[in-house]
């Protein structure tokens, strides 16, 4: 996986996964799958323009003091299994919740040989604290490996059926 762009406001990540676009879509939008990769939040999507998005803390996050809803936003565009655009913000702390909503885009494109390209573009304009976390700058944030860790977990789960151990704790 490569971080194609990492600026102060736009972060773009691309990963190639030996899985169908439908499997990747399910792994991103279905709580049964999201509980198995990344930081294992339980997501809730209303997959229509104007629909809500919420990510709920898992038991480990709750035990460390996280609120039930750790991020929220609104669906802008949902074209299963190819594209999802949403607003997004982190609500784990009052400081993070005070940052602006960001724009998150998932693009899922078939490639050759049963492989699918997943491109994640996260516009973090107005959210400088969260931008560091998403880059995996755990020295400044104290948590997580950001999108690189999340997408590595997604790829591993879909290709092997195995979860990556959480290296950095809940984000």
Backbone bond lengths (Angstrom), bond angles and torsions (degrees), N, CA, C in turn:
res aa  C-N    CA-C-N  psi(-1)  N-CA   C-N-CA  omega(-1)  CA-C   N-CA-C  phi
1 X - - - 1.440 - - 1.511 108.38 -
2 X 1.306 115.54 143.38 1.452 120.06 -179.90 1.513 109.81 -128.63
3 X 1.314 114.78 139.49 1.455 119.46 168.82 1.521 105.22 -82.91
4 X 1.304 116.62 111.08 1.451 121.02 -176.11 1.514 109.93 -72.88
5 X 1.315 116.98 -43.86 1.450 122.38 -179.37 1.513 108.39 -140.83
6 X 1.319 116.57 135.86 1.453 120.58 171.26 1.521 107.33 -138.81
7 X 1.306 116.30 94.45 1.452 120.73 175.11 1.517 107.87 -105.34
8 X 1.303 116.20 -174.60 1.455 119.20 177.50 1.524 111.88 -69.60
9 X 1.347 117.05 -20.64 1.454 118.32 -175.74 1.528 115.17 -123.01
10 X 1.318 119.23 -26.16 1.464 121.91 -178.85 1.528 108.90 -122.19
11 X 1.321 115.74 126.01 1.462 121.29 174.97 1.524 107.69 -120.41
12 X 1.330 115.82 128.07 1.460 121.06 -180.00 1.528 108.38 -125.15
13 X 1.325 115.13 129.13 1.462 122.17 179.40 1.514 108.11 -126.48
14 X 1.332 116.14 142.48 1.461 120.92 178.84 1.527 108.08 -132.97
15 X 1.326 115.29 136.57 1.456 121.38 178.25 1.527 107.93 -141.98
16 X 1.320 115.90 143.67 1.468 122.49 176.48 1.514 107.46 -106.03
17 X 1.335 115.50 127.39 1.462 121.43 -173.68 1.519 108.71 -125.93
18 X 1.329 115.92 132.89 1.463 120.35 175.14 1.526 107.94 -79.40
19 X 1.333 113.98 81.14 1.465 122.29 179.77 1.526 107.29 -163.52
20 X 1.312 116.19 161.93 1.457 120.37 178.69 1.534 110.16 -77.43
21 X 1.326 117.12 158.05 1.463 119.19 173.40 1.529 112.00 -56.42
22 X 1.328 116.84 -37.27 1.463 120.62 179.44 1.524 111.88 -63.07
23 X 1.335 117.04 -41.12 1.466 120.67 179.21 1.528 110.66 -65.36
24 X 1.321 116.88 -40.11 1.464 120.45 179.38 1.526 109.62 -67.19
25 X 1.321 117.84 -43.83 1.457 121.54 177.75 1.539 110.36 -56.00
26 X 1.330 116.42 -47.87 1.467 120.88 178.92 1.527 111.49 -60.63
27 X 1.326 116.91 -41.21 1.460 120.77 -178.46 1.526 112.08 -66.84
28 X 1.319 117.04 -25.35 1.469 121.51 178.97 1.528 111.19 -86.49
29 X 1.328 118.11 -35.98 1.463 120.77 -168.75 1.525 115.52 -108.65
30 X 1.320 118.29 -9.36 1.456 121.77 -174.94 1.530 110.02 -105.49
31 X 1.347 119.14 124.42 1.463 120.49 -176.96 1.529 114.09 -60.73
32 X 1.330 117.64 -28.26 1.466 119.07 177.69 1.526 110.85 -63.39
33 X 1.342 117.12 -31.38 1.457 121.44 177.84 1.521 111.78 -86.39
34 X 1.341 117.66 -42.52 1.470 118.64 -175.87 1.521 111.80 -64.42
35 X 1.306 116.72 -25.08 1.467 120.26 177.98 1.525 111.80 -70.48
36 X 1.344 117.61 -5.48 1.460 121.17 -177.06 1.523 114.80 -110.23
37 X 1.335 118.43 -3.46 1.471 119.21 -179.16 1.518 110.45 -143.94
38 X 1.316 115.96 170.18 1.462 120.53 -177.27 1.511 109.42 62.78
39 X 1.308 116.78 -130.50 1.462 121.20 178.38 1.522 111.24 -99.40
40 X 1.328 115.94 11.73 1.460 124.69 171.98 1.524 114.57 61.13
41 X 1.336 117.73 43.67 1.467 117.54 172.38 1.520 110.10 -78.81
42 X 1.300 116.24 158.81 1.459 121.70 174.65 1.529 106.80 -96.98
43 X 1.329 117.13 111.12 1.464 119.95 -176.39 1.517 111.41 -88.40
44 X 1.304 113.62 156.03 1.458 121.52 177.52 1.533 105.95 -139.10
45 X 1.320 116.39 113.64 1.459 122.28 -179.87 1.513 110.32 -118.56
46 X 1.313 116.59 140.43 1.452 123.79 162.40 1.525 103.50 -104.57
47 X 1.314 117.42 98.11 1.466 122.66 -168.49 1.527 112.00 -80.59
48 X 1.337 113.92 68.45 1.465 122.50 175.83 1.530 106.86 -154.06
49 X 1.321 118.20 153.66 1.461 119.54 177.23 1.530 110.82 -55.83
50 X 1.320 115.66 129.89 1.456 121.27 -177.21 1.510 113.67 88.14
51 X 1.347 117.27 -7.24 1.459 121.39 179.70 1.519 111.38 -71.98
52 X 1.303 116.10 156.81 1.454 121.86 -178.17 1.514 113.19 -82.99
53 X 1.324 114.66 157.83 1.456 123.27 172.02 1.522 106.70 -134.12
54 X 1.324 116.31 133.91 1.450 122.49 172.87 1.519 108.85 -143.21
55 X 1.303 115.03 140.87 1.464 120.79 171.14 1.523 106.89 -115.70
56 X 1.323 115.35 125.75 1.463 121.52 -177.20 1.522 110.04 -99.59
57 X 1.301 115.54 142.22 1.460 121.41 178.14 1.518 110.40 -62.91
58 X 1.340 115.08 141.97 1.458 119.24 172.69 1.536 108.28 -81.36
59 X 1.319 118.00 176.60 1.466 121.28 -176.08 1.527 112.25 -60.49
60 X 1.338 117.20 -39.48 1.463 120.13 178.80 1.518 112.34 -64.12
61 X 1.324 116.00 -39.40 1.470 120.09 177.65 1.528 110.44 -65.36
62 X 1.328 116.01 -43.81 1.467 119.71 179.46 1.524 110.59 -62.15
63 X 1.338 116.71 -39.22 1.464 120.72 179.57 1.529 111.93 -64.06
64 X 1.344 115.90 -26.90 1.468 118.65 178.85 1.528 111.94 -92.22
65 X 1.343 116.46 9.44 1.454 120.11 173.02 1.514 116.53 99.23
66 X 1.329 117.89 7.36 1.466 120.26 179.40 1.525 110.16 -72.73
67 X 1.336 116.62 148.26 1.463 119.26 173.76 1.525 109.99 -70.70
68 X 1.322 116.93 167.42 1.459 120.42 -179.94 1.526 111.52 -60.47
69 X 1.319 117.90 -49.44 1.463 121.56 178.70 1.517 107.76 -94.22
70 X 1.353 115.72 116.59 1.465 119.92 -177.09 1.520 112.89 -100.18
71 X 1.322 117.24 -16.67 1.461 120.44 172.04 1.517 108.66 -156.69
72 X 1.341 114.35 155.99 1.454 119.11 -179.96 1.517 109.50 -149.35
73 X 1.312 115.17 171.93 1.455 120.63 179.32 1.511 110.74 171.30
74 X 1.328 114.32 -163.89 1.454 121.59 -177.16 1.519 110.00 -136.43
75 X 1.311 116.07 138.85 1.459 121.27 176.62 1.528 108.68 -75.16
76 X 1.337 115.23 129.08 1.462 121.32 176.61 1.522 109.93 -96.81
77 X 1.332 116.57 -43.11 1.459 122.36 -178.71 1.519 108.86 -149.07
78 X 1.321 116.76 134.03 1.464 121.88 175.74 1.525 107.77 -133.45
79 X 1.335 116.01 114.07 1.460 122.59 178.31 1.531 107.15 -126.25
80 X 1.358 117.05 80.46 1.465 119.30 -178.26 1.521 111.27 -61.53
81 X 1.297 120.96 141.77 1.457 127.58 -9.73 1.532 112.03 -99.55
82 X 1.324 117.83 35.10 1.462 120.27 -169.54 1.516 116.11 -107.31
83 X 1.343 118.46 -35.99 1.461 118.39 -172.52 1.522 110.75 -152.52
84 X 1.321 114.67 136.98 1.455 122.41 175.62 1.520 107.40 -136.03
85 X 1.326 115.79 124.10 1.464 121.54 175.23 1.518 106.98 -122.29
86 X 1.334 115.59 133.90 1.457 119.85 -177.83 1.523 110.20 -149.76
87 X 1.338 115.47 160.10 1.444 119.29 165.59 1.516 106.65 -86.73
88 X 1.331 115.62 160.22 1.458 118.90 -173.01 1.515 109.21 -159.96
89 X 1.304 116.28 137.37 1.464 120.81 170.16 1.516 108.61 -147.05
90 X 1.315 114.22 155.53 1.452 120.89 178.72 1.523 108.43 -95.02
91 X 1.325 116.45 133.89 1.464 121.36 -177.16 1.528 112.23 -118.70
92 X 1.332 116.44 18.26 1.467 120.03 -174.52 1.526 112.94 -67.86
93 X 1.322 116.49 -31.06 1.460 120.83 177.86 1.524 108.06 -132.88
94 X 1.321 118.34 157.26 1.466 119.70 177.06 1.535 112.08 -59.55
95 X 1.333 116.96 -33.93 1.467 119.95 179.75 1.528 111.17 -65.83
96 X 1.326 117.37 -46.15 1.462 120.42 178.38 1.519 111.09 -67.54
97 X 1.323 117.80 -39.43 1.464 121.17 -179.78 1.526 111.67 -64.92
98 X 1.333 117.20 -23.46 1.467 119.90 -179.70 1.524 112.28 -79.75
99 X 1.341 117.94 -13.15 1.458 119.71 177.97 1.531 110.06 -73.81
100 X 1.317 115.79 162.11 1.464 121.88 -178.01 1.525 110.93 -65.37
101 X 1.331 115.65 154.41 1.459 119.77 169.47 1.524 107.29 -63.82
102 X 1.322 116.39 141.95 1.456 122.26 178.36 1.525 108.48 -106.50
103 X 1.341 115.64 173.72 1.474 120.24 179.96 1.527 107.94 -118.28
104 X 1.318 115.79 124.23 1.455 123.43 -176.25 1.526 108.92 -118.62
105 X 1.340 115.66 128.32 1.463 121.18 -179.56 1.521 109.72 -125.96
106 X 1.322 115.99 129.10 1.461 123.12 171.91 1.525 107.00 -109.27
107 X 1.337 117.48 125.82 1.462 122.04 173.48 1.522 107.72 -119.35
108 X 1.317 116.69 126.51 1.459 123.29 -174.02 1.526 107.38 -120.29
109 X 1.339 116.26 113.02 1.460 121.29 -174.42 1.524 111.36 -127.53
110 X 1.346 117.09 127.44 1.458 119.52 175.57 1.530 110.49 -60.02
111 X 1.313 115.97 141.73 1.463 122.83 174.44 1.529 106.62 -120.91
112 X 1.318 117.48 -164.27 1.465 121.44 -178.15 1.522 112.17 -82.19
113 X 1.326 116.14 153.44 1.459 122.23 169.13 1.509 116.07 66.10
114 X 1.324 118.27 34.77 1.456 119.96 178.04 1.513 113.95 77.30
115 X 1.315 116.74 17.17 1.462 122.76 -179.56 1.520 108.23 -107.13
116 X 1.317 116.12 146.44 1.461 122.41 177.65 1.520 108.74 -124.32
117 X 1.334 115.04 137.69 1.467 121.17 177.62 1.523 108.36 -93.82
118 X 1.319 115.83 125.82 1.460 122.46 175.20 1.517 108.23 -111.48
119 X 1.328 116.00 121.50 1.459 121.30 176.69 1.520 107.65 -114.76
120 X 1.318 115.75 126.07 1.461 122.41 177.77 1.518 107.20 -112.54
121 X 1.320 115.90 122.55 1.462 121.90 176.50 1.517 107.37 -117.19
122 X 1.317 115.87 122.66 1.467 120.15 -178.90 1.519 108.41 -122.68
123 X 1.326 115.65 110.48 1.469 122.11 176.09 1.526 106.80 -88.09
124 X 1.317 115.99 108.19 1.459 121.99 -175.09 1.529 112.29 -103.52
125 X 1.323 115.99 25.82 1.460 120.74 176.77 1.527 109.56 -53.94
126 X 1.306 117.00 128.54 1.458 121.48 179.23 1.513 114.82 83.57
127 X 1.335 117.54 6.11 1.471 121.17 -178.75 1.533 109.83 -133.51
128 X 1.337 118.34 63.45 1.469 120.41 -174.81 1.528 114.80 -64.16
129 X 1.332 117.88 -34.87 1.474 118.88 177.83 1.523 109.92 -64.83
130 X 1.328 115.85 -46.05 1.453 119.17 -177.61 1.515 111.68 -69.86
131 X 1.321 118.49 -30.54 1.464 121.61 177.70 1.523 110.50 -57.21
132 X 1.324 117.69 -41.79 1.459 121.24 178.53 1.513 112.58 -65.02
133 X 1.313 116.87 -40.46 1.465 120.97 178.33 1.527 109.78 -63.33
134 X 1.334 116.93 -45.41 1.460 120.99 -178.08 1.523 112.39 -64.61
135 X 1.323 116.53 -31.37 1.466 120.48 175.94 1.526 111.29 -72.70
136 X 1.323 116.89 -12.95 1.460 120.14 -177.40 1.510 111.69 86.27
137 X 1.315 116.61 21.35 1.461 122.17 -179.34 1.519 108.70 -80.28
138 X 1.333 116.11 68.42 1.457 120.58 -173.42 1.518 112.47 -68.39
139 X 1.330 118.38 -17.78 1.461 119.23 176.63 1.524 110.41 -64.56
140 X 1.332 116.84 -37.30 1.460 118.84 179.50 1.518 111.97 -88.25
141 X 1.321 117.53 -29.22 1.461 119.18 -174.76 1.523 112.82 -98.55
142 X 1.324 117.16 -25.76 1.451 120.48 -178.18 1.516 114.24 79.87
143 X 1.331 117.47 0.84 1.468 120.19 -178.63 1.512 111.04 -141.30
144 X 1.292 114.55 152.90 1.441 124.80 162.59 1.503 120.87 57.92
145 X 1.314 113.88 158.62 1.453 123.23 176.46 1.511 111.92 -102.55
146 X 1.323 117.35 12.24 1.446 122.11 174.62 1.519 114.00 64.63
147 X 1.351 114.47 -155.36 1.451 120.51 -177.75 1.520 112.31 -60.34
148 X 1.316 118.62 -34.34 1.469 119.49 179.47 1.520 111.24 -60.21
149 X 1.314 116.99 -42.80 1.463 120.63 179.26 1.528 111.16 -70.05
150 X 1.318 117.11 -41.84 1.461 121.14 -179.54 1.532 110.40 -61.80
151 X 1.328 116.73 -49.20 1.463 120.24 -177.30 1.522 112.38 -70.50
152 X 1.314 117.46 -31.44 1.469 120.17 174.63 1.529 110.28 -63.99
153 X 1.315 116.40 -41.27 1.456 120.62 177.43 1.513 112.24 -65.39
154 X 1.330 116.79 -40.29 1.462 121.30 178.06 1.523 110.65 -62.54
155 X 1.330 116.55 -47.38 1.465 121.78 179.94 1.534 110.76 -60.97
156 X 1.313 117.11 -47.41 1.459 121.06 -179.04 1.519 111.05 -61.73
157 X 1.321 117.32 -45.53 1.460 121.02 -179.22 1.527 111.21 -61.17
158 X 1.325 117.21 -47.18 1.463 119.56 -177.21 1.531 112.53 -69.85
159 X 1.312 117.54 -32.97 1.468 119.68 -177.62 1.518 114.00 -86.01
160 X 1.332 117.67 -28.77 1.464 119.74 -174.89 1.520 114.23 -119.45
161 X 1.334 116.44 -16.77 1.454 119.99 -174.69 1.516 112.80 79.62
162 X 1.320 116.57 2.85 1.473 121.84 -178.44 1.527 110.46 -108.12
163 X 1.322 115.90 146.77 1.450 120.99 175.75 1.522 109.84 -87.64
164 X 1.322 115.39 145.44 1.459 119.03 168.37 1.523 108.02 -77.86
165 X 1.328 118.14 142.25 1.470 118.10 174.12 1.526 108.65 -67.73
166 X 1.304 116.47 146.85 1.457 120.04 178.25 1.528 108.34 -72.39
167 X 1.323 115.32 117.33 1.456 121.63 -177.95 1.520 112.04 -83.77
168 X 1.307 116.86 -31.70 1.454 119.59 -168.06 1.510 114.37 -118.16
169 X 1.300 117.48 1.17 1.451 119.17 -177.27 1.513 110.44 81.41
170 X 1.312 117.37 178.25 1.460 120.29 -177.05 1.508 110.79 -67.15
171 X 1.330 115.77 142.41 1.460 120.31 178.59 1.495 109.94 -88.26
